[in-house]
Amino acid sequence: MNVRDITPQNVSSENEIPLKTNPLYKLIETQANRFEEFGNQMKLQLHTLYQEYTKQRDETLKNNLIEFEKIGKMYQKQIESQSELIDQLIVRIENLEISSNKKDQDVGNLKEDFNNFLKSKKEIKDVGLKDDVLEPSKSSHEESTNNFSSCFTNNYNLSSPSSLKINSFDQENQETVSKLERIHTQLQQLVTQKETFGFKIRLKHIKSFVRKNSFTSADLIQYTKASNFNLLNDETKILINRLIKEMSSNENNTRELKQHHAQMITEEIEGSNLENNLENENLKPSKTTDDESAYYLSSCFSDNDNLSSSSSLKINSFDQESQETVSKLERIHTQLQQLVTQKENLGLKIRLKHIKSFVNENSITSADLIQYMKKSNFNLLNDETKRSIYLLVEEMLSEYEDIITNEGNTTNENNASKLEQLHAQIIIKSKIRGKSIKRKDLTFLCRPSKFNILIPYTKTLYFDSLSKKIKYFLNIIINDELQKELIPLELKLSQNLEEYIKRDLIPPLPAGYDSYAEYKNSDIFRSLSISQRWKVSKLVKFQEEKIKIDEQIKEDLAKDVLILDGKEFKFIS
């Protein structure tokens, strides 16, 4: 059935709506266009996303390949270094086998010579017993015997272990070569071990290696001249050269110190001899005096410990004390190094209790440790040992301070030693905490015994040598403590008024005013903040009360009467 058949017969063709002008057709056409645009957009977005995905995938693969190449190169280097080490060990083994074979041949030849000598000696004896006609004279017999005995002794000396090595020069040369090879082998093992775990070789690793094996700067200098030294990487070479410079400077300082002490002693002896000659121009010095001076000079240069024997040398007390201090500090360093090496050989770490035990056994004081910390030898210790010494000195100083406080010691201790002790405590705190030091780590300075010398300490060179961070913390601590003194109603100033003014805790007195009482009644006073006005008011009250007390004391002194807490005290004339 057609559409026209559905159309009613009575509807005329004039009333029919064209298809393109039909609203439903327009709506469908609009929706179709929008759907087509949406499809194109989706297609474009999918294409863009796919391109980004492929680009990101290619970059990831490229980065992974680079990382794999780096890892492969690293392992290739390790394999090459291990193979080089194996080749060197093989060469070393071959050299040892060759030298052992030579020694075996030498021993065999010596045995044959010795056996031949015994046979010839036996044959000569047999001939002498059988043939009376051919008996040699006594003199010729003695000569032959002496010749054979000298031959025997020479052969015996050749067969001894010391004679197996060609001569003393070759022996020393061989020992030096073996020592240099041992240094190179152990260094390569250390570098390979660190690289295997992904670590870089550091100066502290080289220091520990040298300390464990007791190598000197001369050994390292000889090693740098060997061909094996060039097989190391550049970083290891730089570290070894730095360590050589450091060790050489320390050795030079020690040598110069010894020479300085020796020179001082010789000058003192020459001066004393010159004085004796001037006093006794016509008298010759006795034999005992010459012997004593010769003994002094020989003992001076023979041993460093004899330099400190003040009973036998005529030197002043200052030189004696400095010599004893230097020898004591060197002894502390030597014994400490032995202790650290002993613990490391046992696989143990150095602890605070070990340092405490060492200090107690050797009767070492906190002053000795502080002096030792200033020396260059102290920097040769590892970080753990230095930290333990810092903690121990801090503990010893705090204990000493508690003892003084509990005993109520009011004696005037040397101010310089107090400042030095305070500086040592601050330095120790900064060394222990390092860059992470905070203000709370320095709160021990708020104690009265420390705070009383803290402000004078800020005016010394000790304070100037501190870092900016620690200076900032110290100034904050001082300001806070002085600020607390201004809070109560009744002021109790522990410092001079200028100190509070300098730190902006109390406003300064303006020009044209003679006192804070006059300044309080002025118009400028009202421009201050409430807290500043409050402080000035309390300061005025404090000054007025102080003036009253001073006037009362003057009146009492004039009357020969002193009133304290409501009680009268008369002065006895």
Buried (B, 14 or more C-beta within 10 A) or exposed (E): EEEEEEEEEEEEEEEEEEEEEEEEEEEEEEEEEEEEEEEEEEEEEEEEEEEEEEEEEEEEEEEEEEEEEEEEEEEEEEEEBEEEBEEBEEEEEEEEEEEEEEEEEBEEEBEEBBEEBEEEBEEBEEEEEEEEEEEEEEEEEEEEEEEBEEBBEEBEEBBEEEBBBEEEEEEEEEEBEEBBBBBBBBBBEBBBEBBEEEEEBEEEBBBBBBBEEEBEBEBBBBBBEBEBBEBBEEEBBEBBEEBBEBBBEBEEEBEEBBEEBBEBBBEBBEEBBEEEEEEEEEEEEEEEEEEBBEEBBEBBBEEBEBBBBBEEBBBEEEBBEBBBBBBBBBEBBEBBBEBBEEBBEEEEEBEBEBBBEBBEEEEBEBBBBBBBBEBEBBEBBBEBBBBBBBBBBBBBBBEBBEEBEEEEEEEEEEEEEBBBBBBBBBBBBBBBEEEEBEBEBBEBBBEEBBBEBBBEBBEBEBBEEBEEEBBEBBEEBBBEBBEEBBEEEEBEBEBEBEBBEEBEBBBEBEEEBEEBBEBBEEEEBEEBEEEBBEBBEBBBBBBEEEEEEEEEEEEBEEEEEBEEEEEEEEEEE
